[in-house]
Amino acid sequence: MLGIIAGGGPLPGQVAAAAQAAGRGVFIAGLKGYAAPEVLSPFPHKFYRLGAIGAMIRAFRDRDCRDLVMIGPVRRPSFFSLRPDADGARLLGRIGKAAFLGDDGLLAAIVRVLSEEGFRVLGAHEIMTDVLAPEGLLTRAQPDNQAMADIKRGVEVLKVTGAADVGQACVVQQGLVLALETVEGTDAMLARIAAVMRPGPAGVLIKIAKPQQERRTDLPTVGPDTVRHAVNAGLRGVAFESGTTILVNRMQLIEIADAAGVFLLGIRT
């Protein structure tokens, strides 16, 4: 039996469907305020507030869920806002307040504690084996030399900011970094681009994993909304790290990009 801790977006449902197609039973613990009821409704599930960690663990154990997947965006809470249940407080004590200072530190600590509790934490890509981005061009539109230079610049910047646990994405135009992703997420970052765009060749969205990324819980994700927002921001392409980026509904991504004349490019970093 596979247990799924579900945040927002369509991926929790896609992971559950892939597990069921492979003959596995599933139970989804949906996080209130994040998980979409329509995504979870086809599968056995129950909603929990974010701090009900102990209740979720008991539910997984009651259903003999040995493997867990954590998937879907969740805004990182403060240590004091969780209001954990009794068992959750015990587990959070083992995680420690320091882990809440960065996404990767927190996620790595959660994985460690869940493993100590007897669960095996898997990455979504271990259930949906075909979702990781391939290397190379996926679209009719192609990047020119300026776009490739912007991608190179973006990768250089993200390796520095990623090492500091700050975001997975940035936008570069003509060598100038227009925006860096912080806690607001990629889509909100893209909403800021129109106000800072320069004349001339448009910019590129670059998205890669942080060097110390906890690969089982928070791989970079590019979905249809990401591409739509990039198009609306006036960008001419999206570059993402091959082998570590989850592409949500790949064919739809390609259709949206081809219709808008923007490129999608899987890169090695």
GUDREN-137402 format. One line per field, with one value per residue (C-alpha): residue number from 1; residue in three letters; chain; x, y, z. Coordinates in Angstrom, 1 decimal. Layout:
BEGIN
pos c(NUM ...)
code c(ALA ...)
unit c(A ...)
xx c(X ...)
yy c(Y ...)
zz c(Z ...)
This chain:
BEGIN
pos c(1 2 3 4 5 6 7 8 9 10 11 12 13 14 15 16 17 18 19 20 21 22 23 24 25 26 27 28 29 30 31 32 33 34 35 36 37 38 39 40 41 42 43 44 45 46 47 48 49 50 51 52 53 54 55 56 57 58 59 60 61 62 63 64 65 66 67 68 69 70 71 72 73 74 75 76 77 78 79 80 81 82 83 84 85 86 87 88 89 90 91 92 93 94 95 96 97 98 99 100 101 102 103 104 105 106 107 108 109 110 111 112 113 114 115 116 117 118 119 120 121 122 123 124 125 126 127 128 129 130 131 132 133 134 135 136 137 138 139 140 141 142 143 144 145 146 147 148 149 150 151 152 153 154 155 156 157 158 159 160 161 162 163 164 165 166 167 168 169 170 171 172 173 174 175 176 177 178 179 180 181 182 183 184 185 186 187 188 189 190 191 192 193 194 195 196 197 198 199 200 201 202 203 204 205 206 207 208 209 210 211 212 213 214 215 216 217 218 219 220 221 222 223 224 225 226 227 228 229 230 231 232 233 234 235 236 237 238 239 240 241 242 243 244 245 246 247 248 249 250 251 252 253 254 255 256 257 258 259 260 261 262 263 264 265 266 267 268 269)
code c(MET LEU GLY ILE ILE ALA GLY GLY GLY PRO LEU PRO GLY GLN VAL ALA ALA ALA ALA GLN ALA ALA GLY ARG GLY VAL PHE ILE ALA GLY LEU LYS GLY TYR ALA ALA PRO GLU VAL LEU SER PRO PHE PRO HIS LYS PHE TYR ARG LEU GLY ALA ILE GLY ALA MET ILE ARG ALA PHE ARG ASP ARG ASP CYS ARG ASP LEU VAL MET ILE GLY PRO VAL ARG ARG PRO SER PHE PHE SER LEU ARG PRO ASP ALA ASP GLY ALA ARG LEU LEU GLY ARG ILE GLY LYS ALA ALA PHE LEU GLY ASP ASP GLY LEU LEU ALA ALA ILE VAL ARG VAL LEU SER GLU GLU GLY PHE ARG VAL LEU GLY ALA HIS GLU ILE MET THR ASP VAL LEU ALA PRO GLU GLY LEU LEU THR ARG ALA GLN PRO ASP ASN GLN ALA MET ALA ASP ILE LYS ARG GLY VAL GLU VAL LEU LYS VAL THR GLY ALA ALA ASP VAL GLY GLN ALA CYS VAL VAL GLN GLN GLY LEU VAL LEU ALA LEU GLU THR VAL GLU GLY THR ASP ALA MET LEU ALA ARG ILE ALA ALA VAL MET ARG PRO GLY PRO ALA GLY VAL LEU ILE LYS ILE ALA LYS PRO GLN GLN GLU ARG ARG THR ASP LEU PRO THR VAL GLY PRO ASP THR VAL ARG HIS ALA VAL ASN ALA GLY LEU ARG GLY VAL ALA PHE GLU SER GLY THR THR ILE LEU VAL ASN ARG MET GLN LEU ILE GLU ILE ALA ASP ALA ALA GLY VAL PHE LEU LEU GLY ILE ARG THR)
unit c(A A A A A A A A A A A A A A A A A A A A A A A A A A A A A A A A A A A A A A A A A A A A A A A A A A A A A A A A A A A A A A A A A A A A A A A A A A A A A A A A A A A A A A A A A A A A A A A A A A A A A A A A A A A A A A A A A A A A A A A A A A A A A A A A A A A A A A A A A A A A A A A A A A A A A A A A A A A A A A A A A A A A A A A A A A A A A A A A A A A A A A A A A A A A A A A A A A A A A A A A A A A A A A A A A A A A A A A A A A A A A A A A A A A A A A A A A A A A A A A A A A A A A A A A A A A A A A A A A A A A A A A A A A A A A)
xx c(0.0 1.3 0.6 0.6 0.9 -0.8 -0.2 -1.6 -1.8 -2.6 0.5 -0.9 -3.7 -1.3 0.9 -2.1 -3.3 0.1 0.4 -3.1 -2.2 0.8 -1.5 -0.8 -3.4 -3.2 -4.3 -4.0 -3.6 -4.7 -3.4 -6.3 -5.9 -3.6 -4.8 -7.6 -10.7 -11.4 -7.9 -8.2 -11.9 -11.3 -9.0 -9.3 -8.4 -8.9 -8.0 -5.8 -4.6 -0.9 0.0 -1.9 1.3 0.6 -2.9 -1.5 1.1 -1.5 -3.7 -0.9 0.0 -3.6 -3.7 -0.3 1.3 5.0 6.0 5.2 5.3 5.2 4.0 2.4 3.3 2.8 3.7 6.4 4.9 6.6 7.6 5.0 2.1 1.8 -0.1 1.0 -1.0 0.7 2.6 3.4 4.9 7.2 8.3 8.8 11.0 13.3 13.2 14.1 13.5 16.6 15.3 12.5 15.0 15.1 13.0 15.7 16.7 13.1 12.4 15.5 14.6 11.1 12.4 14.8 12.2 9.7 12.4 13.1 9.4 9.7 8.5 10.3 10.0 9.9 10.1 7.1 9.4 9.8 6.1 5.6 8.7 8.2 7.8 11.4 12.4 14.6 17.6 17.1 14.5 10.9 9.3 9.4 10.8 14.5 16.7 19.2 22.7 21.4 18.9 21.6 23.8 20.9 20.3 24.0 23.9 20.8 22.3 25.4 23.2 20.9 23.9 24.9 21.4 20.4 23.4 22.0 18.6 16.9 14.6 14.9 14.2 15.1 14.4 17.4 17.1 20.2 22.4 20.5 18.8 15.2 13.9 14.8 12.3 11.9 9.1 6.4 7.0 7.6 4.2 4.2 7.8 6.7 3.9 6.6 8.4 6.4 7.3 11.0 11.4 13.9 13.5 15.0 15.1 12.9 14.0 14.1 12.8 15.5 14.6 17.1 17.4 19.4 22.8 21.7 18.1 16.2 15.3 12.5 10.3 10.9 12.1 11.6 8.3 7.1 3.4 1.0 0.4 4.2 4.3 1.2 2.6 5.9 4.1 2.0 5.2 6.5 9.3 10.6 11.4 11.7 14.9 14.9 17.3 17.0 16.7 15.7 12.6 9.1 7.1 3.4 1.3 4.2 2.2 0.0 3.2 4.5 1.1 0.9 4.5 4.2 1.0 2.8 6.0 8.2 10.8 11.1 14.6 16.0 19.5 22.4 23.9)
yy c(0.0 3.4 6.4 9.9 13.2 15.5 19.2 21.2 20.6 17.5 15.5 13.7 12.3 11.3 9.5 7.6 6.6 5.4 3.3 1.8 1.0 -0.9 -2.9 -1.0 0.2 3.9 6.1 9.9 12.2 15.5 18.7 21.1 24.4 22.9 19.5 19.9 17.8 17.1 15.6 13.3 12.3 9.2 7.7 6.6 9.8 12.0 15.6 16.7 20.1 20.6 20.1 16.8 14.9 12.2 11.6 11.1 8.7 6.7 6.6 5.3 2.6 1.6 1.0 -0.8 1.9 1.1 3.5 7.2 9.9 13.6 15.5 18.8 22.4 23.5 26.9 26.4 27.1 28.8 26.5 28.3 28.2 24.4 23.8 20.1 17.3 15.4 12.9 15.7 17.8 14.9 14.4 18.2 18.2 15.8 17.9 21.0 24.7 25.2 23.1 25.6 28.2 26.6 24.3 21.7 21.5 21.0 18.4 16.5 16.5 15.3 12.4 11.4 11.4 9.5 6.9 6.6 5.9 2.9 4.4 4.3 7.7 7.5 10.2 10.7 9.8 6.3 5.7 7.7 6.6 8.6 12.1 13.3 15.7 14.3 16.2 18.2 20.2 19.3 22.0 23.4 26.7 26.7 28.8 31.1 32.0 34.8 32.5 29.8 32.5 33.5 29.9 29.5 32.7 31.4 28.1 29.9 32.1 29.3 27.1 30.0 30.8 27.1 26.4 29.0 27.3 30.1 29.1 26.8 29.3 32.6 34.7 36.0 38.4 39.5 38.4 40.4 38.5 39.9 37.8 35.1 32.7 32.9 31.7 33.0 30.2 30.2 31.4 34.4 35.3 35.2 37.7 40.3 40.0 42.3 45.3 44.8 43.4 45.2 46.1 43.6 39.8 38.4 36.5 32.8 31.0 28.6 26.0 23.5 21.5 23.0 21.3 19.8 19.1 16.4 14.5 12.5 15.4 18.6 18.1 21.1 20.9 22.4 22.2 23.7 26.7 27.4 27.5 29.6 32.1 32.2 33.0 35.7 37.2 37.6 35.0 33.1 29.8 27.6 25.6 22.9 20.4 17.0 14.0 16.1 18.1 16.7 17.6 17.6 16.5 16.6 16.5 19.4 21.4 20.9 21.8 25.1 26.0 25.2 27.2 30.2 29.8 29.3 26.6 23.9 22.7 20.0 20.8 19.2 21.3)
zz c(0.0 -1.0 1.2 -0.4 1.5 -1.0 -1.5 -4.4 -8.1 -10.2 -9.3 -6.2 -8.4 -11.1 -8.7 -7.2 -10.6 -11.7 -8.4 -9.0 -12.6 -11.3 -8.9 -5.7 -3.3 -2.3 0.6 0.3 3.2 1.7 3.3 4.0 2.1 -0.4 -1.9 -4.4 -3.5 -7.2 -7.6 -4.6 -5.0 -7.2 -4.6 -0.9 1.0 4.0 4.6 7.5 8.7 8.2 11.8 12.3 11.6 14.2 12.8 9.3 10.5 12.4 9.3 7.2 9.7 10.1 6.3 6.3 4.1 4.2 1.4 1.3 -1.4 -0.6 -3.6 -4.5 -3.6 0.0 1.3 3.9 7.4 10.3 13.2 15.4 13.0 12.7 16.0 15.9 17.5 20.3 18.2 15.7 18.4 19.4 15.7 15.2 18.3 16.4 13.3 15.2 14.6 12.5 9.7 9.2 7.9 4.5 2.3 1.7 5.4 6.4 3.7 4.4 8.1 7.5 5.3 8.0 10.7 8.6 7.8 11.5 12.0 9.7 6.4 3.1 1.4 -2.4 -5.0 -7.3 -10.3 -8.8 -9.2 -12.4 -14.2 -17.4 -16.0 -15.7 -18.4 -21.2 -22.6 -25.8 -27.6 -27.3 -29.5 -33.0 -31.8 -31.1 -28.9 -30.7 -29.5 -27.2 -25.6 -25.0 -23.4 -21.2 -20.2 -19.3 -17.3 -15.5 -14.6 -13.2 -11.0 -9.8 -8.7 -6.4 -5.1 -4.9 -2.7 -0.3 -0.5 -2.4 -5.2 -8.2 -11.0 -12.5 -15.7 -17.7 -20.6 -22.6 -19.8 -17.1 -14.3 -14.3 -11.4 -9.0 -7.5 -3.7 -1.5 -3.8 -6.4 -10.1 -11.3 -9.0 -10.0 -13.7 -12.9 -12.1 -15.4 -17.6 -15.4 -15.8 -19.4 -21.6 -25.3 -27.7 -27.6 -24.9 -21.8 -20.8 -17.8 -16.4 -13.7 -12.2 -9.0 -6.1 -5.6 -2.2 -3.3 -1.5 -4.6 -3.1 -2.1 -4.0 -7.6 -9.9 -11.7 -15.0 -15.7 -18.2 -16.0 -15.9 -19.7 -20.0 -17.4 -19.3 -22.5 -20.8 -19.4 -23.0 -22.6 -25.6 -23.9 -20.9 -20.1 -17.4 -16.0 -17.7 -15.4 -12.4 -13.5 -13.4 -16.6 -15.8 -18.8 -21.2 -24.4 -23.3 -22.4 -25.9 -27.5 -25.5 -26.3 -30.0 -30.3 -28.7 -30.6 -27.5 -26.9 -24.3 -23.7 -21.4 -20.4 -18.5 -15.8)
